[in-house]
Amino acid sequence: MVSTVEVFPPSPESSCLPNLPKALKWGNMGMLGETLLVCGGQNEAEQPSQECWTLDNEDAQWKPHNNLTRPRSQSASTVSEDGSLLHILSGYGTRESGRSIYSMQSMGLKVPNEEHKLVVSEQGRTPYHSRLASAVPLTGGDVLVTGGRGTEHNVYLLTEKDLSTLVPRQRMLQARCSHSSIRIMLGSDHVMVAGGWDGRGLALDSVELYSVGQDSWLYLQSLP
C-alpha cells in the first residue's frame, strides 16, 4: 500500500506533490475548485477510514478536513456538475456496521457535509448498496452509477434534487466492478465504461458506450 500522489501528464509542478498523510487504497478523490479533496478508503490496518484531507495550491501541504460521518471504502464517487461537492456513494463499512452502507455523503469545502439514504425507485424503494461501482456526473446534475460488486450488470440514474433516488436503466452488456467510467459528449451525454472485473473476479479488457438519451449500450474496441 502506498501514499504517493501522481499526476498525468507529468510536469515540474506535479513532481513536487507531497505524499498523502497516510497510505490508503480505494479512497475517493475530487478537485473542488483549486483544492484537491481525498476522503475515506482502506488504511494500512485493512480497515475502512473516515478521514479526509485537502491539498491546495498555496502551500502544497495536506491539511485535515472534516471527517466522513462513517468509515467507508470501495465507494463510487464523483464531483458535482458545479464542482462544489464530492459525492461518495455506498461502499464497504466496518464490521460493527454490518459492512454494507446504504447512504451517500456529499463533502464540500465550506457547506455542511450531508449524508442521506439511497433507494431504488422501481423496487419498492429498496435501500441501495454496492461497492467497487463507478459514477459519473451528467448534464443537469444527475449521476450515472454503473456496476459494482453484487450489482455487476446494473445501471442506475441517480436523480431528484438531493440525489437520493436511483432509477434503473438498461443493464450493461458485460458484468463489471472496479471499472473506469467517463462522460463523453457526442452531441448529447454518453458514458464510456472500460475494464474492471467480472462477477467471477476475472480482469476485463472490454469497453462499452452508453447513450443516456437512448438508454442503450454498444461494445467498442477492446483495450490493448
DAFENQUI-V709237 format. One record per pair of residues at least 6 apart in sequence whose ideal C-beta (glycine too) atoms are under 7 Angstrom apart, sorted by the first residue. I is the first residue (numbers start at 1). J is the second residue. Records with the same first field share a line. If there is no record, write none. Layout:
BEGIN
I = J / J
END
This chain:
BEGIN
1 = 23 / 24 / 25 / 44
2 = 23
3 = 19 / 20 / 22 / 23
4 = 19
5 = 17 / 19 / 20
7 = 14 / 17
16 = 60
18 = 60 / 61 / 62
20 = 38 / 62
21 = 53 / 62
22 = 43
23 = 44
24 = 41 / 42 / 43 / 49
25 = 41 / 42
26 = 41 / 42 / 73 / 74
27 = 38 / 39 / 40 / 41
28 = 39 / 40 / 41 / 75 / 77 / 86 / 88
29 = 36 / 38
30 = 37 / 77 / 79 / 86
31 = 79
32 = 79 / 83 / 84 / 86 / 108 / 109
33 = 83
34 = 56 / 57
35 = 54 / 55 / 56 / 109
36 = 54 / 55
37 = 52 / 54 / 65 / 86 / 107
38 = 52 / 53
39 = 52 / 68 / 86 / 88 / 107
40 = 48 / 49 / 50 / 68 / 72 / 73 / 75 / 88
41 = 49 / 73
42 = 48 / 49 / 73
43 = 49
47 = 94
48 = 71 / 72 / 73 / 92 / 93 / 94
49 = 71 / 73
50 = 67 / 68 / 70 / 71
51 = 67
52 = 65 / 66 / 67 / 68 / 107
53 = 62 / 63 / 64 / 65
54 = 63 / 65
55 = 62
66 = 113
68 = 105
69 = 105 / 115
70 = 93 / 97 / 101
71 = 93 / 94
72 = 88 / 91 / 92 / 93 / 101
73 = 91 / 92
74 = 91 / 92 / 131 / 132
75 = 88 / 89 / 90 / 91
76 = 89 / 90 / 133 / 134 / 135 / 145 / 148
77 = 86 / 87 / 88 / 89 / 135
78 = 87 / 135 / 136 / 137 / 143
79 = 86 / 137
80 = 87 / 137
81 = 137 / 141
84 = 108
85 = 106 / 107 / 108
86 = 107
87 = 104 / 106 / 143 / 163
88 = 104 / 105 / 107
89 = 104 / 118 / 133 / 135 / 145
90 = 101 / 118 / 128 / 129 / 130 / 131
91 = 101 / 131
92 = 99 / 131
93 = 99 / 100 / 101
100 = 129
101 = 129
102 = 117 / 118 / 127 / 128 / 129
103 = 115 / 116 / 117 / 118
104 = 116 / 118 / 163
105 = 113 / 115
106 = 113 / 114
107 = 113
116 = 162 / 164
117 = 127 / 164
118 = 127 / 128 / 164 / 166
119 = 125 / 126 / 127 / 128 / 164 / 165 / 166
120 = 126 / 128 / 166 / 168
121 = 165 / 166 / 167
122 = 168
128 = 166
130 = 148 / 149 / 150 / 151
131 = 148 / 149
132 = 148 / 149 / 177 / 178
133 = 145 / 146 / 147 / 148 / 151 / 177
134 = 146 / 147 / 179 / 180 / 181 / 193
135 = 143 / 144 / 145
136 = 143 / 144 / 181 / 182 / 183 / 191
137 = 143 / 183
138 = 144 / 183 / 189 / 212
139 = 189
142 = 157 / 158 / 159
143 = 158 / 163
144 = 155 / 157 / 191
145 = 156 / 158 / 166
146 = 155 / 172 / 181 / 193
147 = 154 / 172 / 176 / 177 / 179 / 196
148 = 177
149 = 177
152 = 175 / 176 / 177 / 198 / 199
153 = 171 / 172 / 175
154 = 171
155 = 169 / 170 / 171 / 172
156 = 166 / 167 / 168 / 169
157 = 167 / 169
158 = 166
159 = 165 / 167
169 = 215
170 = 215 / 216 / 217
172 = 193 / 208 / 217
173 = 208 / 217 / 219
174 = 198 / 204 / 206 / 208
175 = 198 / 199
176 = 193 / 196 / 197 / 198 / 204
177 = 196 / 197
178 = 196 / 197
179 = 193 / 194 / 195 / 196
180 = 193 / 194 / 195
181 = 191 / 192 / 193
182 = 192
183 = 189 / 191
184 = 190 / 192
188 = 212 / 213
189 = 212
190 = 209 / 210 / 211 / 212
191 = 210 / 212
192 = 207 / 209
193 = 208
194 = 207 / 223
195 = 204 / 205 / 223
196 = 204
197 = 203 / 204
198 = 204
205 = 222 / 223
206 = 219 / 222
207 = 220 / 221 / 222 / 223
208 = 217 / 218 / 219 / 220
209 = 218 / 220
210 = 217
END
